Amino acid sequence: MPNETISIPRTVGIIGGTGPAGRAFAARLAGAGIDVAIGSRSVEKAQEATSKVLERWPDESLSIRAVTNEEAALAELVVVATPWAAAASTAAACADALRGKVVISMANAITMIEGELQPVIPARGSISAGVQSAIPGSYVVGAMHHVPAHELGDLRRPVGCDVLVCADDPGARASVISLLSQLDGLRPVDAGSLSNAAAIEAMTAVLLGVNSRYGTRTTIRLVGLPG
Ligand SMILES: NC(=O)c1ccc[n+]([C@@H]2O[C@H](COP(=O)([O-])OP(=O)(O)OC[C@H]3O[C@@H](n4cnc5c(N)ncnc54)[C@H](OP(=O)(O)O)[C@@H]3O)[C@@H](O)[C@H]2O)c1
């Protein structure tokens, strides 16, 4: 990935964008003036999801369209927002369109064991690393794991949390940090290489457990950073 120029992508495609996380991310990105393509395995489902977002925010001029996952992969920057078990295989199916691009992996591998959500250690240690291995010609960046869809999708309020951003390619990491800095109330934090995705993804199970015990929707806010 060329490190020299860090520019904000004009278009973002969201593979598996019809779920709560994809729709919320689409709304927030479009609210920042980015053209967003919500992708799905079914265009009808993408249309429903797109209408849901646009109808919720009639006074915002959001540029969001409904497409297939394959079409979403044609955007400048692409997000994989499927459940964790499908992330690598779904990305692999779009490998040609994703080659040379920055791809955000936001999936958390979590399962319910004896009534508690617990982290699953997937092949290669994290979902982000698994996605990277499935699309070696792309620059996978782990991000957004701890951002609750409810807060992300509420354009009336700043999101109010930090986002740990990790990638092996420093240019890709920097470009996602630039993108996320455009979103109201998100503070992206450089979290180093993709090997840290294992800890970042697993932490989500801890947060969800806290949420369930305290009846909250906690997220991550680091203290002690400059600024
Ligand atoms: N929800 C949150 O607050 C949140 C926050 C941070 C991170 N995340 C992560 O973001 C990802 C998406 O979360 P979500 O809650 O939006 O998930 P979701 O609703 O379960 O799934 C998102 C979309 O993925 C597609 N999908 C489902 N199964 C699939 C399969 N087997 N193969 C290919 N596509 C499939 C579906 O779209 P189509 O049927 O339209 O293709 C579905 O609408 C998850 O990995 C989650 O860990 C979620």
The ligand as a Tripos MOL2 file, in Angstrom:
@<TRIPOS>MOLECULE
LIG
   48    52     1     0     0
SMALL
NO_CHARGES

@<TRIPOS>ATOM
      1 N1        -23.5550   -5.3870   16.3420 N.am      1 LIG1
      2 C1        -22.6030   -4.6750   16.9300 C.2       1 LIG1
      3 O1        -22.8730   -3.8080   17.7810 O.2       1 LIG1
      4 C2        -21.1520   -4.8920   16.5400 C.ar      1 LIG1
      5 C3        -20.1760   -4.0120   17.0170 C.ar      1 LIG1
      6 C4        -18.8370   -4.1970   16.6290 C.ar      1 LIG1
      7 C5        -18.5100   -5.2570   15.7980 C.ar      1 LIG1
      8 N2        -19.4950   -6.1100   15.3600 N.ar      1 LIG1
      9 C6        -19.1190   -7.1970   14.4580 C.3       1 LIG1
     10 O2        -19.6080   -6.8240   13.1800 O.3       1 LIG1
     11 C7        -20.0720   -7.9720   12.4790 C.3       1 LIG1
     12 C8        -21.5060   -7.7280   12.0460 C.3       1 LIG1
     13 O3        -22.3160   -7.5890   13.1830 O.3       1 LIG1
     14 P1        -23.9020   -7.6390   13.0380 P.3       1 LIG1
     15 O4        -24.4510   -7.5940   14.3830 O.co2     1 LIG1
     16 O5        -24.3280   -6.6130   12.0420 O.co2     1 LIG1
     17 O6        -24.0480   -9.1070   12.4050 O.3       1 LIG1
     18 P2        -25.2500   -9.8980   11.7290 P.3       1 LIG1
     19 O7        -26.4580   -9.0520   11.7170 O.co2     1 LIG1
     20 O8        -25.3470  -11.2330   12.3800 O.co2     1 LIG1
     21 O9        -24.6970  -10.1500   10.2530 O.3       1 LIG1
     22 C9        -24.4770   -9.1120    9.3380 C.3       1 LIG1
     23 C10       -24.8360   -9.5800    7.9370 C.3       1 LIG1
     24 O10       -23.9370  -10.6200    7.5220 O.3       1 LIG1
     25 C11       -24.5750  -11.3960    6.5150 C.3       1 LIG1
     26 N3        -24.3790  -12.8070    6.7890 N.ar      1 LIG1
     27 C12       -24.9390  -13.5510    7.7820 C.ar      1 LIG1
     28 N4        -24.5110  -14.8330    7.7200 N.ar      1 LIG1
     29 C13       -23.6940  -14.9050    6.6400 C.ar      1 LIG1
     30 C14       -22.9840  -15.9680    6.0330 C.ar      1 LIG1
     31 N5        -23.0010  -17.2200    6.5270 N.pl3     1 LIG1
     32 N6        -22.2560  -15.6900    4.9250 N.ar      1 LIG1
     33 C15       -22.2050  -14.4340    4.3990 C.ar      1 LIG1
     34 N7        -22.8840  -13.3910    4.9330 N.ar      1 LIG1
     35 C16       -23.6100  -13.6260    6.0410 C.ar      1 LIG1
     36 C17       -26.0640  -11.0470    6.5460 C.3       1 LIG1
     37 O11       -26.3020  -10.2330    5.4200 O.3       1 LIG1
     38 P3        -27.1050  -10.7610    4.1080 P.3       1 LIG1
     39 O12       -28.0330  -11.8650    4.5490 O.co2     1 LIG1
     40 O13       -27.8230   -9.5340    3.7010 O.co2     1 LIG1
     41 O14       -26.0610  -11.1910    3.1440 O.co2     1 LIG1
     42 C18       -26.2100  -10.2270    7.8170 C.3       1 LIG1
     43 O15       -27.2280   -9.2470    7.7230 O.3       1 LIG1
     44 C19       -19.9550   -9.1720   13.4290 C.3       1 LIG1
     45 O16       -18.8370   -9.9220   13.0490 O.3       1 LIG1
     46 C20       -19.7580   -8.5290   14.8000 C.3       1 LIG1
     47 O17       -18.9080   -9.3050   15.6090 O.3       1 LIG1
     48 C21       -20.8080   -5.9450   15.7040 C.ar      1 LIG1
@<TRIPOS>BOND
     1     1     2 1
     2     2     3 2
     3     2     4 1
     4     4     5 ar
     5     4    48 ar
     6     5     6 ar
     7     6     7 ar
     8     7     8 ar
     9     8     9 1
    10     8    48 ar
    11     9    10 1
    12     9    46 1
    13    10    11 1
    14    11    12 1
    15    11    44 1
    16    12    13 1
    17    13    14 1
    18    14    15 2
    19    14    16 1
    20    14    17 1
    21    17    18 1
    22    18    19 2
    23    18    20 1
    24    18    21 1
    25    21    22 1
    26    22    23 1
    27    23    24 1
    28    23    42 1
    29    24    25 1
    30    25    26 1
    31    25    36 1
    32    26    27 ar
    33    26    35 ar
    34    27    28 ar
    35    28    29 ar
    36    29    30 ar
    37    29    35 ar
    38    30    31 1
    39    30    32 ar
    40    32    33 ar
    41    33    34 ar
    42    34    35 ar
    43    36    37 1
    44    36    42 1
    45    37    38 1
    46    38    39 2
    47    38    40 1
    48    38    41 1
    49    42    43 1
    50    44    45 1
    51    44    46 1
    52    46    47 1
@<TRIPOS>SUBSTRUCTURE
     1 LIG1         1 GROUP 0 **** ****
